[in-house]
Amino acid sequence: MEINNNIYFDDLIKNTIFSYLPKNKFKEGQFYTPMNFYDYELCDTVVEDYKFIITKMTKHFIFLKIQLQPDEEPLIFKKKIKIDKEGEYIKFIDSFNVNKNESLLYLNTFLFFNCPFFRPEFLNNKKNT
């Protein structure tokens, strides 16, 4: 449903009439999301799920713990939560000079989801253990 940007709804209307609409928000917990990995034995790129843990959230920031490989140290990120008309998102930095793992996360988001932003709907919690 399209709503003209010039229309104003007070909180009562937003919290009751539109309360059934899904809220595109991050939430704390353990999730999985696909990622490209290079398999040296197969000499090819394979798709695997990696663990994506949202450890804490504040009003403006999200704290992530991401396990790319079981035998490697997890990555810890603090990212600013941004919001647009489609909901919340975070953006990983696309620069190998800053952090090659963050750049890898950016590239995978762009390849898998055709989007430069990482959004809550990209997370999959079916494998919670």
C-alpha positions in Angstrom: 0.0 0.0 0.0 1.4 3.4 -1.1 1.0 6.3 1.3 1.6 9.8 0.1 4.5 11.4 2.0 2.4 14.5 2.7 -0.2 12.6 4.7 0.3 12.7 8.5 -0.9 9.9 10.8 -0.8 10.3 14.5 0.6 7.5 16.8 -2.8 6.2 17.7 -3.6 5.5 14.0 -0.1 4.1 13.4 -0.2 1.8 16.5 -3.7 0.5 15.9 -4.9 0.6 12.3 -1.5 -0.1 10.8 -0.3 -2.5 13.6 -0.9 -5.5 11.4 1.7 -4.4 8.8 5.1 -6.2 9.3 7.8 -4.1 10.8 11.1 -4.6 9.0 13.3 -4.5 12.1 16.4 -6.2 13.3 16.0 -8.3 16.5 18.5 -9.9 18.8 19.3 -13.6 18.3 21.2 -16.1 16.2 20.6 -16.2 12.5 22.2 -17.6 9.3 22.7 -16.0 6.0 24.4 -17.3 2.8 27.9 -16.4 1.7 30.4 -17.3 -1.0 33.5 -19.2 0.1 36.3 -20.4 -2.1 36.9 -24.1 -1.7 40.6 -24.8 -2.4 40.0 -28.6 -2.8 37.3 -28.1 -5.4 39.0 -25.0 -6.9 35.6 -23.4 -7.0 33.3 -21.0 -5.1 30.7 -22.6 -2.9 27.7 -21.1 -1.1 27.6 -21.8 2.7 25.5 -20.4 5.5 27.4 -18.4 8.1 26.3 -17.6 11.7 25.2 -14.0 12.2 24.5 -13.2 15.9 22.9 -9.9 16.9 24.2 -9.6 20.5 22.9 -6.2 21.4 20.9 -3.3 20.0 20.5 0.2 21.1 18.3 3.0 19.6 20.9 3.7 17.0 23.4 0.8 16.9 23.5 -2.9 16.3 26.3 -5.1 17.7 27.1 -8.2 15.5 29.2 -11.3 16.1 29.8 -13.1 12.8 31.3 -16.5 12.5 32.7 -16.9 9.0 34.6 -20.2 9.6 34.4 -22.5 12.6 38.2 -22.5 13.1 38.5 -18.7 12.9 37.9 -16.0 15.5 34.5 -14.4 15.1 34.2 -10.9 13.7 32.7 -8.2 16.0 31.0 -5.2 14.5 29.2 -2.2 15.8 27.1 -0.7 13.0 24.8 2.3 12.8 21.2 1.3 12.1 19.8 3.4 9.3 16.1 3.6 8.3 14.4 4.3 4.9 10.9 3.7 3.7 11.6 -0.1 3.4 12.7 -0.4 7.1 16.0 -0.8 8.9 19.3 -1.6 7.3 23.0 -1.5 7.9 25.8 -1.1 5.4 29.1 -2.9 5.5 32.2 -1.0 4.2 33.3 -1.8 0.7 37.0 -1.2 1.2 39.7 -3.9 1.6 42.0 -1.1 3.0 39.8 -0.8 6.1 38.7 -4.4 6.8 38.8 -7.2 4.2 36.2 -9.2 6.0 33.8 -6.3 6.1 34.4 -5.8 2.4 33.6 -9.5 1.9 30.3 -9.1 3.7 29.5 -6.1 1.6 30.2 -7.9 -1.7 28.2 -11.0 -0.6 25.2 -8.8 0.3 25.4 -7.2 -3.1 25.8 -10.5 -4.9 23.2 -12.6 -3.0 20.6 -10.0 -2.4 21.3 -7.5 -5.2 21.4 -4.7 -2.6 24.2 -2.6 -1.2 22.4 -2.6 2.2 22.0 -5.6 4.6 18.4 -5.8 5.7 16.6 -7.9 8.4 14.7 -10.0 5.8 18.1 -11.4 4.6 18.5 -13.3 7.9 17.3 -16.8 8.3 16.7 -18.3 11.8 15.5 -21.8 10.8 18.8 -23.3 11.9 18.8 -22.0 15.5 20.7 -24.4 17.7 
